[in-house]
Amino acid sequence: MIAFPNAKINLGLNITEKRPDGYHNLETVFYPIPLEDALEINLATNSSNKFTFHQYGTVIEGKPEDNLVVKAYLTLDEKFNLPPVDIHLYKHIPSGAGLGGGSADAVCMLKLLNEMFSLGLSVEALEGYASGLGADCAFFIQNRATFAAGTGNIFSPVPLSLKDYQLVVVKPDVFVSTKAAFAAIKPRKPLHSLKETITRPITEWRELMINDFEESVFLRYPEIGEIKEKLYRQGALYASMSGSGSSVFGLFDKGSLVPTTLSYSNYFCFRLP
């Protein structure tokens, strides 16, 4: 069985307070985008191992058992004693980009296993298993525009469609440590309600919607901030860093010419479905 896990972007991201457990409460809107990896699983034959993991495309460092796709398999295997499988993952979504690629892959694995082995898991059950893999993982179960609160794990759907807008995503060759990004944050209540802002015309988002990580990340990595400014200069209606970075995206009107002069190895452009 094969499927194509898709990425997400963050529309606004407010870090509202630091929790007693050391984590942070936030609010953001996750929006799915058609930037995809490929994941295939097959029954293993003549294998003494529970799984074999093959990874292609963009190289991911680390041991196979540390990959979220494998962790998803092992999570369900612990409950259902699954047969051995061969796992093939092709990485196209940039890693360390704030696009949720690893989370999307893990959730896709949960869905494939549920279907392949007729586990009968409900949406709610799948969301429960996904939450155990990462705060934003459960978003990819229903994979629709979602307001997220808490640590990014409390979801409510929002009536938002960006259909036919053009999206540009740029991932520079810069790694931003999520831990360091959070360490530089000063939590604060947002000036504008994010839920209300996303109901307003996109042309107003630039003045009303922010990503709290940008202030410290742009200071340390000015080249990321420069990408955002380039997107605005070339006609973006709204541009922002996604998550804690380092990718930056721009939304363009469906009739406009998208930029062609941004020379980055990870540059993606598509019309949103």
C-alpha positions as CSV (number, residue, x, y, z in Angstrom):
1,M,0.0,0.0,0.0
2,I,1.2,3.5,-0.8
3,A,0.1,7.0,0.2
4,F,1.4,10.5,0.0
5,P,1.7,12.4,3.3
6,N,1.4,16.1,2.9
7,A,2.9,19.1,4.7
8,K,1.3,22.0,6.5
9,I,1.9,25.6,7.1
10,N,1.2,27.8,10.1
11,L,-1.0,30.8,9.6
12,G,0.0,33.0,12.5
13,L,1.7,31.6,15.6
14,N,1.3,33.2,19.0
15,I,3.2,31.9,22.1
16,T,0.8,33.0,24.8
17,E,2.4,31.7,28.1
18,K,4.9,29.4,29.6
19,R,3.4,26.5,31.5
20,P,4.5,25.1,34.9
21,D,5.8,22.0,33.2
22,G,8.2,24.0,31.2
23,Y,6.3,23.8,27.9
24,H,4.6,26.7,26.2
25,N,0.9,27.3,25.4
26,L,0.4,28.7,21.9
27,E,-2.2,29.3,19.3
28,T,-1.9,28.9,15.5
29,V,-3.8,27.8,12.4
30,F,-2.6,24.7,10.7
31,Y,-3.3,24.5,6.9
32,P,-2.6,21.5,4.7
33,I,-0.6,22.0,1.6
34,P,0.1,19.7,-1.4
35,L,3.9,19.3,-0.8
36,E,4.2,15.5,-0.3
37,D,6.4,12.6,0.7
38,A,5.7,9.0,-0.4
39,L,5.2,6.1,2.0
40,E,4.8,2.5,1.0
41,I,4.3,-0.5,3.3
42,N,4.3,-4.2,2.3
43,L,4.1,-7.4,4.2
44,A,7.6,-8.7,4.8
45,T,8.4,-12.1,3.6
46,N,11.0,-14.4,5.1
47,S,12.0,-11.8,7.7
48,S,13.0,-12.4,11.3
49,N,12.7,-8.7,12.0
50,K,9.5,-6.8,12.8
51,F,10.3,-4.2,10.2
52,T,12.8,-3.1,7.6
53,F,13.1,0.6,6.9
54,H,14.3,2.0,3.6
55,Q,14.6,5.8,3.1
56,Y,15.2,7.7,-0.1
57,G,15.3,11.3,-1.3
58,T,16.4,13.8,1.3
59,V,18.7,12.2,3.8
60,I,17.5,11.9,7.4
61,E,20.1,11.4,10.0
62,G,19.6,9.0,12.9
63,K,18.7,5.4,13.5
64,P,15.6,3.8,11.8
65,E,13.9,3.2,15.2
66,D,14.1,6.9,15.9
67,N,12.1,7.8,12.8
68,L,8.5,8.7,13.5
69,V,7.3,6.4,10.8
70,V,8.9,3.4,12.6
71,K,7.7,4.7,16.0
72,A,4.1,4.8,14.6
73,Y,4.4,1.2,13.5
74,L,5.9,0.1,16.9
75,T,3.1,2.0,18.7
76,L,0.4,0.0,16.9
77,D,2.4,-3.2,17.0
78,E,2.5,-3.0,20.8
79,K,-1.3,-3.0,20.9
80,F,-2.1,-5.3,17.9
81,N,1.0,-7.5,17.4
82,L,1.2,-6.6,13.8
83,P,2.9,-8.8,11.1
84,P,6.4,-7.8,10.0
85,V,6.5,-5.1,7.3
86,D,8.8,-3.5,4.8
87,I,8.7,0.3,5.0
88,H,9.8,2.5,2.1
89,L,9.8,6.3,2.7
90,Y,10.7,8.9,0.1
91,K,11.4,12.3,1.6
92,H,10.5,15.3,-0.5
93,I,9.2,17.6,2.3
94,P,12.3,19.4,3.7
95,S,13.2,18.4,7.3
96,G,13.6,21.0,10.0
97,A,11.5,23.4,8.0
98,G,8.4,24.0,10.2
99,L,6.3,22.1,7.7
100,G,5.4,19.0,9.8
101,G,6.9,16.5,7.4
102,G,7.9,13.9,10.0
103,S,4.5,14.2,11.8
104,A,2.7,13.8,8.5
105,D,4.7,10.6,7.7
106,A,3.9,9.1,11.1
107,V,0.2,9.8,10.8
108,C,0.1,8.4,7.3
109,M,1.7,5.2,8.7
110,L,-1.0,4.9,11.3
111,K,-3.7,5.3,8.6
112,L,-2.1,2.8,6.3
113,L,-1.7,0.2,9.0
114,N,-5.3,0.7,10.1
115,E,-6.5,0.0,6.6
116,M,-4.0,-2.7,5.7
117,F,-4.7,-4.8,8.8
118,S,-8.4,-3.9,9.2
119,L,-7.7,-2.6,12.8
120,G,-11.0,-0.8,12.9
121,L,-9.6,2.3,14.6
122,S,-11.9,5.3,14.7
123,V,-10.8,8.9,13.9
124,E,-10.8,9.6,17.6
125,A,-8.6,6.5,18.3
126,L,-6.2,7.4,15.6
127,E,-6.0,10.9,17.0
128,G,-5.1,9.5,20.4
129,Y,-2.3,7.4,19.0
130,A,-1.1,10.3,16.9
131,S,-1.0,12.6,19.9
132,G,1.4,10.2,21.6
133,L,3.8,10.6,18.7
134,G,4.0,14.5,18.7
135,A,1.9,17.5,19.6
136,D,1.0,18.4,16.1
137,C,0.6,14.9,14.7
138,A,-3.1,14.5,15.4
139,F,-3.8,17.4,13.0
140,F,-2.9,15.2,10.0
141,I,-5.6,12.6,10.9
142,Q,-8.4,14.9,9.6
143,N,-6.0,17.1,7.6
144,R,-8.1,20.3,7.3
145,A,-7.8,23.9,8.4
146,T,-7.5,23.8,12.1
147,F,-7.1,26.2,15.0
148,A,-4.6,24.7,17.5
149,A,-4.2,25.7,21.1
150,G,-2.5,24.3,24.2
151,T,0.9,23.0,23.2
152,G,-0.4,22.7,19.7
153,N,-2.5,19.6,20.6
154,I,-6.0,21.1,21.2
155,F,-7.8,21.3,17.9
156,S,-11.0,22.9,16.5
157,P,-11.8,23.2,12.8
158,V,-12.0,26.6,11.2
159,P,-14.0,27.6,8.1
160,L,-11.1,28.6,5.9
161,S,-10.4,27.9,2.3
162,L,-7.4,29.1,0.3
163,K,-8.5,27.3,-2.8
164,D,-6.9,28.6,-6.0
165,Y,-4.4,30.9,-4.2
166,Q,-0.9,30.3,-5.3
167,L,1.6,29.2,-2.6
168,V,5.4,29.6,-2.7
169,V,7.5,27.8,-0.1
170,V,11.2,28.5,0.3
171,K,13.4,26.5,2.6
172,P,16.9,28.1,2.9
173,D,20.0,26.0,3.9
174,V,19.6,27.1,7.5
175,F,18.8,24.9,10.5
176,V,16.8,26.5,13.3
177,S,16.8,24.7,16.6
178,T,13.2,24.5,17.9
179,K,14.5,24.3,21.4
180,A,16.6,27.5,20.9
181,A,13.7,29.2,19.2
182,F,11.5,28.6,22.2
183,A,14.2,29.7,24.6
184,A,14.3,33.1,23.0
185,I,10.6,33.6,23.2
186,K,8.9,36.1,25.5
187,P,5.3,34.8,25.8
188,R,2.5,37.4,25.4
189,K,-1.1,37.7,24.7
190,P,-1.8,38.5,21.0
191,L,-3.1,41.9,20.1
192,H,-5.5,40.5,17.6
193,S,-7.6,37.3,17.9
194,L,-6.2,34.8,15.4
195,K,-9.6,33.1,15.0
196,E,-11.1,36.5,14.0
197,T,-8.1,37.5,11.8
198,I,-8.3,34.5,9.5
199,T,-11.9,35.4,8.7
200,R,-10.8,38.7,7.3
201,P,-9.5,39.3,3.8
202,I,-6.0,38.0,3.2
203,T,-4.9,41.5,2.2
204,E,-5.4,42.4,5.9
205,W,-3.4,39.5,7.3
206,R,0.0,41.3,6.9
207,E,-1.0,43.9,9.5
208,L,-2.8,41.7,11.9
209,M,-1.2,38.2,11.9
210,I,2.3,37.4,13.2
211,N,4.5,34.5,14.0
212,D,6.1,35.2,17.4
213,F,9.2,33.1,16.5
214,E,10.2,35.5,13.7
215,E,11.5,38.3,15.9
216,S,14.3,36.2,17.5
217,V,14.9,33.9,14.5
218,F,15.2,36.8,12.0
219,L,17.7,38.5,14.3
220,R,19.9,35.4,14.4
221,Y,19.3,34.4,10.8
222,P,18.6,37.6,8.8
223,E,18.7,35.6,5.5
224,I,15.3,34.0,6.6
225,G,13.8,37.5,7.2
226,E,15.1,38.6,3.8
227,I,13.2,35.8,2.0
228,K,10.0,37.1,3.6
229,E,10.6,40.6,2.4
230,K,11.5,39.3,-1.1
231,L,8.1,37.5,-1.3
232,Y,6.3,40.7,-0.3
233,R,8.3,42.8,-2.8
234,Q,7.3,40.3,-5.5
235,G,3.6,40.6,-4.8
236,A,2.7,38.2,-1.9
237,L,-0.6,39.0,-0.2
238,Y,0.7,37.4,3.0
239,A,4.1,35.9,3.8
240,S,5.3,34.3,7.0
241,M,7.8,31.9,8.5
242,S,6.1,28.5,9.2
243,G,6.4,27.2,12.7
244,S,9.8,27.8,14.2
245,G,11.3,27.8,10.7
246,S,13.3,27.8,8.7
247,S,10.9,27.7,5.7
248,V,9.0,30.8,4.6
249,F,5.9,30.9,2.5
250,G,4.0,33.4,0.5
251,L,0.4,33.5,-0.7
252,F,-0.2,35.0,-4.1
253,D,-3.4,35.9,-5.9
254,K,-4.4,33.2,-8.4
255,G,-4.0,35.6,-11.3
256,S,-0.6,37.1,-10.3
257,L,2.8,36.1,-11.5
258,V,4.7,34.2,-8.8
259,P,8.4,35.0,-8.2
260,T,10.9,33.2,-10.4
261,T,14.1,34.9,-9.2
262,L,14.4,33.3,-5.8
263,S,17.4,30.9,-6.3
264,Y,17.1,28.3,-3.5
265,S,17.5,24.6,-3.7
266,N,14.3,24.0,-1.9
267,Y,11.8,26.2,-3.7
268,F,8.2,25.0,-4.3
269,C,5.3,26.7,-6.0
270,F,1.8,25.3,-6.5
271,R,-1.9,26.3,-6.6
272,L,-3.8,25.3,-3.5
273,P,-6.6,22.7,-4.1
